[in-house]
């Protein structure tokens, strides 16, 4: 980071809310830091007139606000919108600036579906599973046949299954894994599908499904270990952004509400 004088910064009385990661920012440094660390999340959901107004009114930076608004209205590229902000503030040193410049340049030439998947994968890392699922689902609904290949869309489904599992929506996760398997017939995906079934099926339903799939005896022996891996990292009492903890039952209810609301 360049030697920008933090004491010069004006903090906003009213923060700018970044919905995708459920975060408030108060200063131009926080905005620049978000741009710098989250290039793949930068799109019209944050680079918009609302942001320009906030920069001008809350931070008193009319020049930056006006120039950014002009570029947004001209439908400029991501680099043309973001890089001048770094320059104006002097937030990055030359090495950091070139690194971000290269990162943006690579991002700008990627197909839209790859960019969206990268964003969704990033949201999963932030724990924003509902938002990630919405993007994965959009990719699958609008996918262009023949452009990126079955392997790519199978990976989208696989990652969407992971996001669902972290919301304890195991049936939805299993559906995604089965769709992924049908695309590429991956043994690894098939094993994950089998491993997640006991999390939402009764013993009777589970055995019936195994019979339908005609699972060999030798494969059944490895299902238990696969089952443990399928939900690796899931916390029985997930931590919420506000620092409070909810009981598992409450957490499930809240996550399911968010997910089903997003489907309307």
C-alpha positions in Angstrom: 0.0 0.0 0.0 1.3 3.5 -0.8 1.9 6.1 1.8 -1.6 7.6 1.8 -2.2 9.7 4.9 -5.0 7.9 6.7 -5.5 10.9 9.0 -6.8 12.9 6.0 -9.6 10.5 5.4 -13.2 11.6 6.1 -15.4 8.9 7.6 -18.9 8.7 6.4 -21.8 9.4 8.9 -23.8 6.8 6.9 -21.9 3.8 5.6 -22.1 2.3 2.2 -23.5 -1.2 2.4 -21.9 -3.9 0.3 -24.7 -6.5 0.1 -22.7 -9.3 -1.5 -20.5 -9.7 1.6 -22.9 -8.1 4.1 -20.4 -5.4 5.0 -20.5 -1.6 5.8 -17.7 0.7 4.7 -17.1 4.1 6.1 -14.0 5.6 4.4 -12.3 5.8 1.0 -9.5 3.5 2.3 -12.0 0.8 3.1 -13.5 1.2 -0.3 -10.1 1.0 -2.0 -9.2 -2.0 0.2 -12.4 -3.8 -0.9 -11.6 -3.0 -4.6 -8.0 -4.2 -4.2 -8.8 -7.5 -2.4 -12.1 -8.4 -4.2 -11.5 -7.6 -7.9 -13.7 -10.6 -9.0 -16.6 -9.2 -7.0 -16.6 -5.8 -8.7 -19.7 -5.4 -10.9 -22.8 -3.2 -11.3 -23.9 -4.3 -7.8 -21.3 -2.0 -6.3 -20.0 0.2 -9.2 -23.2 2.2 -9.6 -24.7 5.7 -9.2 -25.5 4.9 -5.5 -21.8 4.5 -4.8 -20.9 7.7 -6.7 -23.5 9.6 -4.7 -22.1 8.2 -1.4 -18.5 9.1 -2.3 -19.6 12.7 -3.2 -22.0 13.3 -0.3 -20.6 11.3 2.5 -16.9 11.5 1.8 -16.9 14.9 0.2 -14.9 13.7 -2.8 -16.8 15.3 -5.6 -14.1 14.9 -8.2 -13.8 11.2 -7.8 -17.6 10.8 -7.6 -18.1 12.8 -10.8 -15.4 10.9 -12.8 -16.6 7.5 -11.7 -20.2 8.4 -12.6 -19.0 9.5 -16.0 -17.3 6.2 -16.6 -20.3 4.2 -15.3 -22.7 6.1 -17.7 -20.2 5.5 -20.6 -20.3 1.8 -19.7 -16.5 1.8 -19.3 -14.5 -1.3 -18.6 -13.8 -2.4 -15.1 -10.2 -1.2 -15.3 -11.3 2.2 -16.6 -13.6 2.6 -13.6 -11.5 1.2 -10.8 -7.9 2.0 -11.6 -8.3 5.8 -11.7 -9.7 5.7 -8.1 -6.5 4.0 -6.9 -4.4 6.6 -8.8 -6.4 9.5 -7.4 -6.1 8.3 -3.8 -2.6 7.0 -4.2 -3.7 3.9 -2.3 -1.4 1.4 -4.0 2.3 1.4 -4.6 3.5 0.9 -8.2 4.0 -2.9 -7.8 0.6 -3.4 -6.2 -1.0 -1.2 -8.9 0.5 -3.2 -11.7 -0.6 -6.5 -10.0 -4.2 -5.3 -9.8 -4.0 -3.9 -13.3 -2.9 -7.4 -14.6 -5.6 -9.1 -12.5 -8.3 -6.9 -14.0 -7.0 -7.3 -17.5 -7.2 -11.1 -17.2 -10.7 -10.9 -15.7 -12.0 -8.7 -18.5 -11.2 -11.2 -21.2 -12.8 -14.1 -19.5 -16.2 -15.4 -20.7 -19.1 -14.2 -18.6 -19.9 -17.6 -17.0 -16.3 -18.0 -15.8 -16.4 -14.5 -14.2 -19.7 -15.3 -12.5 -18.4 -18.6 -11.2 -15.3 -17.0 -9.8 -17.5 -14.5 -8.0 -19.7 -17.2 -6.6 -16.7 -19.2 -5.5 -15.4 -16.1 -3.7 -18.8 -15.6 -2.0 -18.6 -19.2 -0.7 -15.2 -18.3 0.9 -17.0 -15.3 2.6 -19.7 -17.6 3.9 -22.3 -15.9 1.7 -23.8 -19.2 0.6 -27.3 -18.0 -0.5 -25.7 -15.3 -2.8 -23.3 -17.9 -4.3 -26.2 -20.4 -5.0 -28.1 -17.6 -6.8 -25.2 -17.0 -9.1 -24.5 -20.7 -9.7 -28.1 -21.2 -10.5 -28.1 -18.3 -12.9 -25.1 -19.8 -14.7 -26.9 -23.1 -15.2 -30.1 -21.5 -16.3 -28.4 -19.3 -18.9 -25.5 -21.5 -20.0 -24.4 -21.3 -23.6 -24.2 -24.8 -25.1 -20.8 -25.8 -26.5 -18.8 -22.7 -25.4 -17.2 -23.8 -22.1 -17.9 -27.6 -22.2 -19.5 -30.0 -19.8 -16.6 -30.1 -17.4 -17.1 -26.5 -16.5 -20.8 -26.7 -15.9 -20.3 -29.9 -13.9 -17.9 -28.0 -11.7 -20.5 -25.3 -11.2 -23.0 -27.9 -10.0 -20.3 -29.4 -7.8 -19.5 -26.1 -6.1 -23.2 -25.3 -5.8 -23.7 -28.6 -4.0 -21.0 -27.5 -1.6 -22.7 -24.2 -0.9 -26.1 -26.0 -0.3 -24.4 -28.5 2.1 -23.0 -25.6 4.1 -26.6 -24.4 4.5 -27.6 -27.9 5.6 -29.8 -28.2 2.4 -28.6 -31.7 1.8 -31.3 -32.7 -0.7 -30.6 -29.7 -2.9 -26.9 -30.6 -2.6 -27.6 -34.2 -3.7 -29.6 -33.0 -6.7 -26.7 -30.8 -7.8 -24.2 -33.7 -7.4 -26.5 -36.0 -9.4 -26.8 -33.5 -12.2 -23.0 -33.0 -12.2 -22.6 -36.8 -12.4 -25.0 -37.1 -15.3 -22.9 -34.5 -17.2 -19.5 -36.1 -16.8 -19.9 -39.5 -15.1 -17.2 -38.7 -12.5 -16.6 -41.4 -10.0 -15.6 -38.8 -7.4 -18.8 -36.9 -7.8 -20.8 -40.2 -7.7 -19.2 -41.1 -4.4 -20.0 -37.7 -3.0 -23.6 -38.1 -4.1 -23.8 -41.4 -2.3 -22.2 -40.0 0.8 -24.7 -37.2 1.2 -27.8 -39.3 0.8 -28.0 -40.4 4.5 -28.3 -36.8 5.6 -31.8 -36.3 4.3 -33.1 -39.8 3.5 -34.5 -42.3 6.1 -32.7 -45.6 6.4 -35.4 -47.3 4.4 -35.3 -44.6 1.6 -31.5 -44.7 1.6 -31.3 -48.5 1.2 -34.0 -48.3 -1.6 -31.9 -45.7 -3.4 -28.8 -47.8 -3.2 -30.7 -50.8 -4.6 -32.0 -48.6 -7.5 -28.4 -47.6 -8.3 -27.2 -51.2 -7.9 -24.2 -50.3 -5.8 -21.5 -53.1 -5.6 -20.7 -54.4 -2.1 -17.1 -53.3 -2.2 -18.3 -49.7 -2.9 -20.6 -49.7 0.0 -17.7 -50.2 2.4 -16.2 -46.8 1.5 -19.4 -44.8 1.7 -19.0 -43.9 5.4 -15.6 -42.2 4.9 -17.0 -40.4 1.9 -19.9 -39.3 4.0 -17.6 -37.6 6.5 -15.7 -35.8 3.8 -18.9 -34.6 2.1 -19.7 -32.3 5.1 -16.1 -31.6 6.2 -15.8 -28.2 7.7 -19.5 -27.8 8.6 -19.8 -26.4 12.1 -22.7 -27.6 14.2 -23.1 -24.1 15.7 -22.2 -21.7 12.8 -20.9 -18.3 13.7 -22.9 -15.4 12.3 -21.3 -12.1 11.1 -22.6 -10.2 14.1 -20.5 -12.5 16.4 -23.5 -14.2 18.0 -24.2 -17.9 17.8 -27.5 -19.5 17.0 -28.6 -23.0 17.8 -28.5 -25.4 14.9 -32.3 -25.5 14.5 -32.5 -21.7 14.4 -29.6 -21.5 11.9 -31.3 -24.0 9.6 -34.5 -22.1 9.7 -32.8 -18.8 8.9 -30.7 -20.2 6.0 -33.7 -21.9 4.5 -35.7 -18.7 4.7 -33.0 -16.8 2.9 -32.7 -19.4 0.2 -36.4 -19.9 -0.5 -36.9 -16.1 -0.4 -34.2 -15.7 -3.1 -36.0 -18.1 -5.4 -39.2 -16.0 -5.6 
